[in-house]
Amino acid sequence: LVLNKPATFKEASQTETTTEGATEVEAGTYVVVPEESSITFAGKKPLIEGYINAGSIAVSSGTITVENEKASGEFTIDMNTLRVTATPKKPGKESALEGHLKGDRWFDVATYPTATFEITNVERREDSEQTFIYGVTGNLTMKDNTHEVSFPATIYQAVDGTVVASASFAIDRTVWGITSGSGSFFDDLADNVIDDMVSLSFSLTAQKQ
């Protein structure tokens, strides 16, 4: 299963980056800097205008290896760090929603404290030397379910030698068995139905090992 849909709403905004002075990534192994890396997410109730909740999750570790113009890598996502940062339709309910998302009906963080993403292929675009945009394919594992995802990502080497990677796309959460509030699985939810699609953005910084 390949999921390559663009983000459906902008609230999971990725950190803006500048490519001034950037170059293509040199061969080598690069280690993710957790404090300079992050994932943001957003989910919505599509039948209620403006009902979009957003949050963040930390990347705890990861490596990117570039060799013979090919790239590989694996990243660990610490689900215990899940934070809800915005509940505009219900101000002040961030902590309550955070506990809800960590519970067994959603990500079941107590049982599955980490998620992982393994890069299986990075495909060069013809204009990659100018845009630094590549097609990335990999395996995303959540709640012991692994499925392939594909998305475009901006990847480059900054002037200080660090590697920066960022992307914004959307996944169907139900593929990983996260079906709570899904109109695809439950009837009579009325306007409480929660969109199957979750908007994700990430920004990673990695230093050469």
C-alpha positions as CSV (number, residue, x, y, z in Angstrom):
1,L,0.0,0.0,0.0
2,V,1.5,3.3,-1.1
3,L,0.1,6.5,0.4
4,N,1.3,9.6,-1.4
5,K,-1.4,12.1,-0.8
6,P,-0.4,15.7,-0.1
7,A,-1.4,17.2,3.3
8,T,-5.1,18.0,3.3
9,F,-4.9,20.9,5.6
10,K,-2.2,23.2,6.7
11,E,-2.4,23.2,10.4
12,A,0.5,20.7,10.7
13,S,2.9,23.2,9.4
14,Q,6.5,22.2,8.9
15,T,9.3,24.4,10.1
16,E,10.3,26.8,7.4
17,T,13.8,26.3,6.0
18,T,16.1,28.2,3.7
19,T,18.2,26.6,1.0
20,E,20.5,29.5,0.5
21,G,24.0,28.2,0.0
22,A,22.7,24.6,0.2
23,T,24.2,21.7,-1.8
24,E,23.3,18.1,-2.5
25,V,24.1,15.8,0.4
26,E,27.7,14.3,0.5
27,A,28.3,10.6,1.0
28,G,28.5,9.6,4.7
29,T,26.4,8.8,7.7
30,Y,24.5,11.5,9.5
31,V,22.9,11.3,13.0
32,V,19.7,13.0,13.7
33,V,19.8,15.9,16.3
34,P,16.6,15.3,18.3
35,E,16.4,18.8,19.8
36,E,16.4,20.3,16.3
37,S,14.0,17.8,14.8
38,S,10.2,17.5,15.1
39,I,7.0,16.1,13.7
40,T,3.7,18.0,13.7
41,F,0.2,16.6,13.1
42,A,-3.3,17.8,12.6
43,G,-6.7,16.0,12.6
44,K,-10.2,17.3,12.0
45,K,-13.9,16.8,12.3
46,P,-14.8,17.4,8.6
47,L,-18.5,18.2,9.3
48,I,-17.7,21.0,11.8
49,E,-16.1,24.1,10.2
50,G,-12.8,25.0,11.7
51,Y,-12.6,21.9,13.9
52,I,-8.9,21.1,13.5
53,N,-6.7,20.0,16.4
54,A,-2.9,20.0,16.1
55,G,0.1,18.8,18.0
56,S,3.7,17.5,17.9
57,I,5.7,14.4,18.5
58,A,9.5,14.2,19.1
59,V,12.0,12.2,17.0
60,S,14.2,10.5,19.6
61,S,16.9,9.1,17.3
62,G,17.8,8.3,13.7
63,T,20.4,8.0,11.0
64,I,20.7,8.9,7.3
65,T,23.3,7.1,5.2
66,V,24.2,8.3,1.7
67,E,26.4,6.1,-0.4
68,N,26.8,5.7,-4.2
69,E,24.0,8.2,-4.8
70,K,21.6,6.1,-2.7
71,A,20.1,6.9,0.7
72,S,18.9,4.8,3.5
73,G,17.9,5.5,7.1
74,E,15.8,4.7,10.1
75,F,14.1,7.0,12.6
76,T,12.5,6.4,16.0
77,I,9.5,8.4,17.1
78,D,8.9,8.7,20.8
79,M,5.1,8.5,21.2
80,N,5.3,9.4,24.9
81,T,6.2,12.9,23.8
82,L,2.9,13.4,21.9
83,R,1.6,16.9,22.8
84,V,-1.6,18.6,21.7
85,T,-0.8,22.3,21.0
86,A,-4.1,23.6,19.6
87,T,-7.8,22.8,20.1
88,P,-9.3,26.0,18.7
89,K,-12.9,24.8,19.0
90,K,-12.4,23.7,22.6
91,P,-9.8,26.1,24.2
92,G,-8.1,24.7,27.3
93,K,-8.8,21.1,26.4
94,E,-5.4,20.3,25.1
95,S,-4.4,18.1,28.0
96,A,-7.6,16.1,27.9
97,L,-7.2,15.4,24.2
98,E,-3.6,14.5,24.7
99,G,-4.6,11.8,27.2
100,H,-7.3,10.6,24.8
101,L,-4.8,10.3,21.9
102,K,-2.4,8.4,24.1
103,G,-5.1,5.9,25.2
104,D,-5.8,2.5,23.9
105,R,-8.5,3.7,21.5
106,W,-5.9,5.7,19.6
107,F,-2.1,5.3,19.8
108,D,-2.0,3.1,22.9
109,V,1.3,4.7,24.0
110,A,1.5,2.4,27.1
111,T,1.7,-0.7,24.8
112,Y,3.4,0.9,21.8
113,P,5.8,3.6,23.1
114,T,7.6,4.1,19.8
115,A,6.9,4.3,16.1
116,T,9.5,3.9,13.4
117,F,10.1,5.0,9.8
118,E,12.6,3.2,7.6
119,I,13.7,4.7,4.3
120,T,13.7,2.1,1.5
121,N,14.2,4.4,-1.5
122,V,15.1,7.9,-2.3
123,E,14.4,8.9,-6.0
124,R,16.1,11.9,-7.6
125,R,14.0,14.3,-9.5
126,E,15.5,15.8,-12.7
127,D,15.6,19.2,-11.0
128,S,16.8,17.9,-7.7
129,E,20.1,19.8,-7.9
130,Q,18.1,23.1,-8.0
131,T,15.1,22.3,-5.9
132,F,16.5,19.7,-3.5
133,I,13.2,17.8,-3.8
134,Y,13.3,14.0,-3.9
135,G,10.7,11.3,-3.8
136,V,11.0,9.3,-0.6
137,T,9.5,5.8,0.0
138,G,9.7,4.0,3.3
139,N,8.0,1.8,5.9
140,L,6.1,3.5,8.7
141,T,5.4,1.2,11.7
142,M,2.8,2.2,14.3
143,K,1.1,-0.1,16.8
144,D,3.0,-3.1,15.3
145,N,1.5,-2.4,11.9
146,T,3.9,-1.6,9.0
147,H,2.8,0.0,5.7
148,E,4.6,1.7,2.9
149,V,4.3,5.5,2.4
150,S,5.7,7.7,-0.3
151,F,6.0,11.5,-0.4
152,P,8.1,14.3,-1.8
153,A,10.7,15.7,0.6
154,T,13.2,18.6,0.6
155,I,16.6,17.2,1.4
156,Y,19.9,19.2,1.3
157,Q,23.2,19.9,3.0
158,A,23.4,23.3,4.7
159,V,26.4,25.5,4.6
160,D,27.4,24.3,8.1
161,G,27.5,20.7,6.9
162,T,24.3,19.5,8.6
163,V,21.7,17.7,6.6
164,V,18.1,19.1,6.6
165,A,15.1,17.1,5.5
166,S,11.5,18.3,5.6
167,A,8.1,17.2,4.1
168,S,4.4,17.6,4.5
169,F,1.9,14.9,3.5
170,A,-1.1,13.0,4.8
171,I,-1.8,9.4,5.8
172,D,-4.9,7.3,6.3
173,R,-4.8,6.4,10.1
174,T,-7.2,3.5,9.7
175,V,-4.6,1.5,7.7
176,W,-2.6,1.3,11.0
177,G,-5.7,0.1,12.9
178,I,-6.5,3.6,14.4
179,T,-10.2,3.6,13.7
180,S,-11.7,5.5,16.6
181,G,-14.3,8.0,15.4
182,S,-13.9,6.9,11.8
183,G,-17.0,7.1,9.6
184,S,-15.5,4.3,7.5
185,F,-15.9,1.9,10.5
186,F,-18.7,3.3,12.6
187,D,-22.3,4.5,11.9
188,D,-24.4,7.1,13.6
189,L,-21.4,9.4,14.5
190,A,-23.2,12.4,13.1
191,D,-21.0,15.5,13.1
192,N,-18.6,13.8,15.6
193,V,-17.0,11.8,12.8
194,I,-13.2,12.3,12.7
195,D,-11.4,12.4,9.4
196,D,-9.5,9.3,8.5
197,M,-6.7,11.4,7.0
198,V,-4.1,12.9,9.3
199,S,-1.9,15.7,8.1
200,L,1.8,15.2,9.0
201,S,4.8,17.4,8.6
202,F,8.4,16.8,9.8
203,S,11.6,18.7,9.9
204,L,14.9,16.8,10.6
205,T,18.4,18.0,11.2
206,A,21.3,15.6,11.2
207,Q,25.0,15.9,11.7
208,K,27.8,13.9,10.1
209,Q,29.0,11.0,12.2
